[in-house]
Amino acid sequence: MFLRSLAAALLGLSLAACTPAGRTELIPVEGDAAVGPADAKVTLVEYGSPTCPACKAWHDTFYPEVKRDYVDTGKIKFVFREFAIHGAIDAGIFALARCAGSEDFYAVLDEAFIRQDTLVQAGMKGNALPELTSLGEKFRLNPDQVKSCLNDRNIIRRINDVRLDAQSKGINSTPTFVLNGTVLASNDWNAIKPMIDAVLTGGDVPAQPADDGHGH
């Protein structure tokens, strides 16, 4: 009798370990996920993808400076606008970021950049769900919540709307940056930074040349 009871107890522990509690409540991000003051004089928008190698390079190399010197000091508002240029795998990551809420949206993207190779390979093999589930669990989204997020019609609509918005602006590659409404020809931070500084001191965003075809 004791052994049967113990076995039942152990089975219960095993099942509990396989089905994490997840979040008590999901409060998905609505609209743009921004960091920095809402009323900042300068808004820098990145149309980006966590599966884009160029976006990862920009994120790893330049974003820490952007965050430290411009966002955290209250100079600019920064928006990562989710452009699912690589289709379903991007959309899945964005869905998890939105479901993780405003407090964890950027943390999910940070982790997705770290896991970029694994996520891309899983997407190419048509086996992305386990990797997306693992990513979600890091941010307290249990497997059922992950599936719910991936099927959230509002999130899917948002991702489609961003694609249409990008196309209307002539944006077709990542990362592409928009400074106070002006699509920038360069995604090089060393070119963008002086433009931001100029606007902060009362100047205008310089006129941009025709699209140079920089790609993702």
N, C-alpha and C positions, 0 to 999 in steps of 0.2 A: 504494500500500500504506500509506504513511504517513497519507494523508488518511482512508482507511477506518479505520485504527486510532485516529486522533484523534477521528473521529466517534463511534466506539464508546465511547471514553473520556468524551467530552462527554455522551453519552447516559447513561452510568453515573452521572455527577455529577448530571445532571438528575433521574434517578430517585431517587438518594439524597436530594436536596433535597426531593423531594415526599413521601418517606416517612421522617419523623423517627424517630429511634431509640426515643423514648419512655422510660419508666421500665424499669429492669431487672426490677423486681418490684413488683407492686401489693399493698399491704397496706391494704385498706379499713378505715375506721373501723367499729368495732362499738359498738352502744349509743349513748348520748348523747355528743356531742362537746362537751367542756367546757373552759373556761379558768378559771384560778384554782385555789386549793388544793382537793384532793379532800375534805378534812375541814373545809372552811369552815363557820362557824356559820350563814351565810346562803347560800341557793341561790336565784338568780333565773333562772327559765326563761322564755324567749321562744318562743311559738309563732308562727313567722314565715314569710314567703315573700319570696324575692328579686325577685318580679315585682309585689309589692304596693307601690303608691306611698306608702302610709302607713308601711310598714316601711322604705322607703328614706329617708323624711323622718326617722324616728326614728333610724335607723342613722347618717345623716349629721350630725344635730343633737346627739344625746345619747350615742351609743355611745362616742365618743372620751373623754368624761368618765367614763363607767362603767368603761371599760378603765383609764384613767389613775389614777383616785382610788379605785376599789373592787377591781378585779381584780388589777392589777399590785401593789397594796399588800397583797394577801393577805387582804382583808376578806371577799370573797364569791367564790363559784363562779358563773359565768355559763354557761348552756346555751342554745344556739340549737336548738330542736327543730323539725325541718323539717316544716311543715304545708303540704302541696301543695294549697293552696286553689284554685289556678288550673290544676290538672290536670297534663297531660303535660309542659309546659314547666318547671314547678316541679320535677317529679320528675326530669327530665333534669339540671337544675342540681344538685339534691341528690345524684344518683348520681355526678356528677363530683367534687363536694366530698368524698364518702365515699371514692372511689377515690384521690383525691389524698393521703389519709392524714391522720393527726392533726396533722401539722406544717403542712399547707396547707389544711385544711378551711375555716377562717375566711377565709383569703386568697382562696379561690375565691368565697365569698359576697361578699366585698368587691368583687371584680372583677365579679361578676354584678350587683351594685347599680349599679356604674358603667355597665354595658352594658344596664341595664334596658330602656330604650326599644327598642333593637335586638333584644333577645331576645324581648320581648313581641310586637313586630311580626312577627318571624319565626314565632313560635308561632301567631299569628292567621292567617298565610298558609299554615300547614301546611308550612313549610320551615325547621324549627328545627335540623335536623341540622348544616348547615354552621356555624351560629353556635355550637352546642354543641361542635362539633369545634374551632373556633377558640378557644373558652374553654378546652377541655381542653389544647390544644397549649401555651397559655401556662404550664400547670403540668406540662409534660413528659408529657402523655398523648397518644400518637399516635392516628391515626384508628381503628386496630383496637382499641386499648385503650378509646377512647371508646365504641365500639359494644359492647364487652364489658361495660363499666360500665353502660350503658343497659339491658342485658339480664340483669344480675346478679339472680338470684332473691332472694337474701338482702337486697339493697338494696331491691328492690321490696316485699318483705315488711315491711321496716322502715318504709317510707313509709306503707304501708297501716296498720300498727300504730299509728303516730303519729296518723293520722286517727281511728281508732277510740278511741284514748286521749283525744284532744281532745273527741270527741263525748260520751264518758262523763263528761267534766268540764263539759259544757255550753258548750264553746268552739267558736264558729263564725265568728270573724273574726280578722283579723291586723292589727297585732300584738296578741296577748294575753299577759299576763305572769302568772306564778305565783310567789309568794314563799313559800318554805318550805311548799309544798303548798297555799297559799291562792290561788285564782284572784282576781286583782285586777280591780276594776270599772273602773279607769282605766288607760290606757296612756301617760299624761303623766308623763314622768320627774320633773317638779317635784312630782308627787303621790307617786310611788313612792319617791323618794329619802328623804324623812323617815320613811317606813315602814321602809326598810332601816336607817336610823340608829337607829330605836327598837329594832329587834330586836337590832342590834349591841350596844346598851347594856342588854340584858336584858329588853326588853319583848316583847309579843306583836304579831303582825300584826293590825291593826285589823279589826273585823268589816266585811265588804263588803256594800254594798247590792245589790239585785237587778240583773241585767244591764241596762245602759243602752242596749244595742243599738249600741255603737260599731262601725263597720264598716271593711272593708278598702278 
